[in-house]
């Protein structure tokens, strides 16, 4: 059975993973909420990827250990990958 979603399933709401949550912790958010950044925050484009659950668990543990965020760790990983070319 395929896990792909039919077209238009998320047309009315976007889902965002909770930083310390697990795979089932997606919080629906309306387009209006997503378009309103917090005061002084930069509006960044959204990114989504499927990652091996065990790898994600290890990264979450390391992120918590280092006292950073998953977003910062992802940005660092992308910068390192780009500089390795």
N, C-alpha and C positions, 0 to 999 in steps of 0.2 A: 504494500500500500504506500502510495506516495505521500510525502509530508508537505508537498507544495500547496500553497493556498490559492483558491480561485481568484481570478482577477477582480479587483474592486473590494476585496474583503476589508481592507483597512482604509477605505476612501474617506470615512468620516472622522477617524481618530488615528493618531500615531502612537506607537508604543515605545517606551523608553525603559531600559533595564535599570533597576535600582542598584546603586553602586555596591552595596554589601549583600544584595539579594542573590538568589540562585536563578536558574533558568525559568522558573515559574513566576518570577516576580516582575512581570511586565506591567507597567502602569499606563492605562490608556490616557491620552492627553489630547485635547481638542486642538485644532489648528491655531485658534486664537491664543491659547496658552503657550503653544510652542513658538509663536511669532513674537511673544513679549519677553525679551531677555530681562534679567534682573538689573537693577540700577547699576550702571557702570560696567556691566558685563558685555563682552564682545559676542555678537551672534555668530556662532560657528555652524558650518554645514553639518548635517547629521551623517553618521556613518554606521553601517551595520555589517556584521560578518558572523558567520557560523564558525565556532571554534570547538575543538575537541573538549568535552566536559572536564577531563582530567587536567588538561593544560590550563584551562580557565581557572579551575580550583587552585592549582599551584600558583598561578599569577595573582589571584586574589589574596592568597596567604602572603606572598612576597610583598604585594602592594601594602597590605595592612602592617606588615613588619617594618617596612621602610617609612610608613607614615605619609604616604603620597596618595594619589587617586588613580583609578583605572584609566581615566582620560589622560593624565600626565604620563603614565607608563606606556600607553598606546602611542602617544605622540613621540616619546623618546625612542620607542622601538622603530617607528617609521623613519625617524631621522637617522638612526644607526643603520638601518637597512639601506637607505638612500646613499649614505656616505660610504658604504662598503663596495659600491660598484666601481 
